């Protein structure tokens, strides 16, 4: 296999309840990060979702390649209390995250579309 596809780690999800005002950006969310205190990557904003490469593949000159899929869901703010939230079109993306642990270099490639 040329990449790890996430079946070996716990998925990350988060919900931000604060509305994003017009012409403003929302709160930033890390979808992958690296802590200097750990030898591996983490999915999401916390340390509960490690992306640990298999023990049998821990060569220092090995480049790690992960298939990462994410989706962003957004909703309208109700005009009045009790009105339902209306979902907007979701944004889905699939990328390859490539990490060279010996140099701590990251690269992102867009993954080809998967057949339905």
Backbone as numpy.savetxt, mean C-alpha at the origin, in Angstrom:
# Nx Ny Nz CAx CAy CAz Cx Cy Cz
8.82 -17.93 -9.10 7.98 -16.76 -9.10 8.87 -15.53 -9.10
8.53 -14.53 -9.91 9.38 -13.35 -9.98 9.02 -12.29 -8.95
7.92 -12.45 -8.20 7.55 -11.50 -7.17 6.76 -12.20 -6.08
6.63 -11.54 -4.92 5.77 -12.00 -3.83 4.47 -11.24 -3.96
3.35 -11.94 -3.79 2.06 -11.30 -4.07 1.21 -11.00 -2.85
1.76 -11.10 -1.67 1.02 -10.65 -0.51 0.26 -11.71 0.25
0.28 -12.94 -0.20 -0.43 -13.98 0.54 0.27 -14.31 1.85
1.49 -13.81 2.02 2.25 -14.13 3.23 2.22 -13.00 4.25
1.52 -11.91 3.99 1.43 -10.84 4.99 -0.01 -10.39 5.18
-0.25 -9.81 6.34 -1.57 -9.33 6.72 -1.85 -8.02 5.99
-2.98 -7.91 5.29 -3.27 -6.68 4.55 -3.48 -5.49 5.49
-3.27 -4.31 4.96 -3.44 -3.06 5.71 -4.67 -2.35 5.18
-5.47 -1.80 6.10 -6.55 -0.90 5.68 -6.68 0.22 6.71
-7.19 1.33 6.26 -7.37 2.48 7.14 -8.58 3.26 6.68
-9.18 3.98 7.62 -10.32 4.83 7.31 -10.05 6.21 7.89
-10.21 7.22 7.08 -10.07 8.61 7.53 -11.44 9.26 7.42
-11.99 9.67 8.54 -13.36 10.19 8.59 -13.46 11.69 8.28
-12.35 12.40 8.35 -12.40 13.85 8.14 -12.62 14.17 6.67
-13.55 15.08 6.37 -13.77 15.47 4.97 -12.56 16.22 4.41
-12.39 16.14 3.12 -11.35 16.89 2.42 -12.04 18.08 1.76
-11.67 19.26 2.16 -12.28 20.47 1.62 -11.84 20.69 0.18
-12.64 21.48 -0.54 -12.34 21.79 -1.94 -10.96 22.40 -2.07
-10.22 22.01 -3.09 -8.88 22.51 -3.39 -7.86 22.20 -2.30
-8.13 21.21 -1.46 -7.21 20.82 -0.39 -6.82 19.36 -0.56
-5.73 19.00 0.05 -5.33 17.60 0.04 -5.78 16.94 1.34
-5.91 15.65 1.32 -6.29 14.90 2.51 -5.06 14.48 3.30
-5.32 13.75 4.35 -4.24 13.25 5.21 -3.43 12.20 4.43
-2.12 12.30 4.49 -1.26 11.34 3.81 -1.25 9.99 4.52
-1.15 8.94 3.75 -1.09 7.58 4.28 0.05 6.84 3.58
0.97 6.26 4.36 2.01 5.43 3.78 1.38 4.10 3.37
1.62 3.65 2.16 1.16 2.31 1.83 2.28 1.29 2.03
3.54 1.73 2.04 4.69 0.90 2.40 5.73 1.81 3.03
6.41 1.32 4.07 7.48 2.10 4.67 8.55 1.17 5.23
9.71 1.75 5.51 10.85 1.02 6.06 11.31 1.71 7.33
11.42 0.96 8.41 11.95 1.48 9.68 13.41 1.05 9.80
14.26 1.96 10.22 15.68 1.64 10.35 15.92 0.57 11.42
14.98 0.40 12.33 15.13 -0.59 13.41 14.73 -2.01 12.99
14.25 -2.19 11.75 13.82 -3.51 11.29 14.46 -3.82 9.94
14.72 -5.10 9.66 15.38 -5.45 8.40 14.42 -5.58 7.22
13.12 -5.41 7.44 12.14 -5.62 6.37 11.23 -4.40 6.24
10.38 -4.43 5.24 9.41 -3.37 4.98 8.13 -3.63 5.77
7.29 -2.61 5.83 5.96 -2.73 6.42 4.93 -2.15 5.46
3.76 -2.77 5.39 2.64 -2.21 4.64 1.86 -1.31 5.58
1.46 -0.13 5.10 0.63 0.77 5.88 1.39 1.69 6.81
0.63 2.39 7.65 1.18 3.41 8.55 1.74 2.86 9.85
1.53 1.60 10.14 1.95 1.06 11.44 2.95 -0.07 11.26
3.33 -0.71 12.36 4.29 -1.81 12.31 3.62 -3.17 12.48
2.35 -3.25 12.13 1.58 -4.49 12.32 1.49 -5.34 11.05
2.07 -4.87 9.95 1.92 -5.55 8.67 3.27 -5.73 7.98
4.16 -6.56 8.56 5.50 -6.72 7.99 5.48 -7.42 6.62
6.31 -6.94 5.72 6.54 -7.59 4.43 7.86 -8.33 4.55
7.82 -9.52 5.08 9.04 -10.28 5.34 9.33 -11.23 4.18
10.50 -11.08 3.63 10.94 -11.95 2.54 11.23 -13.33 3.12
10.95 -14.41 2.41 11.18 -15.77 2.94 12.63 -15.99 3.35
12.82 -16.73 4.43 14.18 -17.01 4.95 15.08 -17.64 3.89
14.51 -18.45 3.03 15.32 -19.14 2.02 15.83 -18.20 0.93
15.32 -16.96 0.88 15.70 -15.99 -0.16 16.38 -14.76 0.41
17.16 -14.88 1.47 17.70 -13.69 2.13 19.14 -13.37 1.74
19.46 -13.50 0.49 20.77 -13.10 0.00 20.87 -11.58 0.03
22.03 -11.02 0.40 22.19 -9.57 0.48 22.09 -8.89 -0.88
22.45 -9.59 -1.95 22.39 -8.96 -3.26 21.06 -9.22 -3.96
20.10 -9.79 -3.25 18.79 -10.08 -3.82 17.92 -8.82 -3.82
17.23 -8.57 -4.90 16.27 -7.47 -4.97 14.89 -8.05 -4.71
14.17 -7.44 -3.77 12.83 -7.90 -3.43 11.81 -7.22 -4.34
10.87 -8.01 -4.85 9.84 -7.47 -5.73 8.49 -7.92 -5.20
7.65 -6.94 -4.82 6.34 -7.21 -4.25 5.25 -6.71 -5.19
4.19 -7.50 -5.35 3.01 -7.06 -6.08 2.07 -6.44 -5.05
1.81 -5.15 -5.17 0.97 -4.41 -4.22 -0.28 -3.94 -4.94
-1.44 -4.25 -4.38 -2.72 -3.80 -4.91 -3.37 -2.91 -3.87
-3.87 -1.76 -4.30 -4.58 -0.92 -3.35 -5.77 -0.27 -4.01
-6.71 0.14 -3.16 -7.94 0.78 -3.62 -8.27 1.92 -2.68
-8.68 3.05 -3.25 -9.10 4.20 -2.47 -10.60 4.39 -2.70
-11.35 4.41 -1.62 -12.79 4.64 -1.67 -13.09 6.00 -1.06
-13.93 6.79 -1.72 -14.31 8.10 -1.20 -15.82 8.25 -1.29
-16.35 9.06 -0.39 -17.79 9.28 -0.32 -18.06 10.77 -0.20
-19.24 11.20 -0.66 -19.64 12.59 -0.47 -19.98 12.83 0.99
-19.91 14.09 1.40 -20.34 14.47 2.74 -21.84 14.72 2.66
-22.64 14.10 3.53 -24.09 14.32 3.47 -24.45 15.79 3.66
-25.43 16.27 2.89 -25.87 17.67 3.00 -26.52 17.93 4.35
-27.25 16.94 4.84 -27.92 17.07 6.13 -27.67 15.81 6.94
-27.73 15.97 8.26 -27.56 14.80 9.12 -28.66 13.80 8.80
-28.29 12.55 8.67 -29.24 11.50 8.33 -29.27 11.15 6.85
-28.76 12.07 5.99 -28.67 11.76 4.56 -27.58 10.71 4.37
-27.73 9.84 3.37 -26.70 8.82 3.15 -25.47 9.40 2.47
-24.31 8.78 2.77 -23.09 9.08 2.02 -23.25 8.48 0.63
-22.77 9.18 -0.38 -22.83 8.67 -1.75 -21.42 8.31 -2.17
-21.19 7.04 -2.55 -19.82 6.66 -2.95 -19.42 7.29 -4.28
-18.19 7.74 -4.36 -17.60 8.21 -5.60 -16.91 7.03 -6.28
-16.46 7.23 -7.50 -15.77 6.16 -8.20 -14.49 5.79 -7.46
-14.29 4.51 -7.20 -13.09 4.06 -6.49 -11.88 4.13 -7.42
-10.72 4.26 -6.82 -9.46 4.27 -7.56 -8.71 3.00 -7.16
-8.40 2.16 -8.15 -7.67 0.92 -7.91 -6.35 0.97 -8.66
-5.31 0.46 -8.02 -4.00 0.45 -8.66 -3.24 -0.80 -8.24
-2.51 -1.36 -9.17 -1.64 -2.49 -8.90 -0.24 -2.10 -9.36
0.72 -2.23 -8.44 2.10 -1.84 -8.75 3.06 -2.94 -8.32
4.24 -2.90 -8.88 5.36 -3.67 -8.36 6.20 -2.71 -7.53
6.44 -3.09 -6.29 7.35 -2.35 -5.42 8.66 -3.13 -5.42
9.72 -2.51 -5.87 11.02 -3.17 -5.97 11.94 -2.51 -4.95
12.55 -3.34 -4.11 13.41 -2.83 -3.04 14.73 -3.57 -3.05
15.81 -2.81 -3.07 17.15 -3.36 -2.94 17.58 -3.15 -1.49
17.49 -4.19 -0.62 17.79 -4.01 0.79 19.24 -3.59 1.07
20.19 -4.04 0.27 21.59 -3.71 0.56 21.88 -2.22 0.35
21.14 -1.56 -0.53 21.30 -0.12 -0.78 20.13 0.70 -0.25
19.08 0.01 0.23 17.84 0.64 0.69 17.27 1.57 -0.39
17.21 1.06 -1.63 16.66 1.81 -2.76 15.31 1.22 -3.14
14.35 2.11 -3.40 13.00 1.71 -3.78 12.70 2.16 -5.20
11.94 1.34 -5.90 11.45 1.68 -7.23 10.01 1.19 -7.33
9.22 1.87 -8.13 7.83 1.45 -8.36 7.63 1.31 -9.85
7.02 0.20 -10.25 6.63 -0.04 -11.65 5.14 -0.32 -11.67
4.47 0.18 -12.67 3.06 -0.15 -12.83 2.97 -1.60 -13.30
2.14 -2.38 -12.64 1.97 -3.78 -13.01 1.02 -3.89 -14.19
1.22 -4.85 -15.07 0.28 -5.05 -16.18 -1.09 -5.44 -15.64
-2.11 -5.10 -16.38 -3.47 -5.47 -15.96 -3.60 -6.98 -15.90
-4.24 -7.45 -14.83 -4.48 -8.88 -14.65 -5.76 -9.25 -15.39
-5.82 -10.40 -16.06 -7.07 -10.81 -16.72 -8.16 -11.03 -15.66
-9.38 -10.67 -16.03 -10.51 -10.80 -15.09 -10.93 -12.24 -14.89
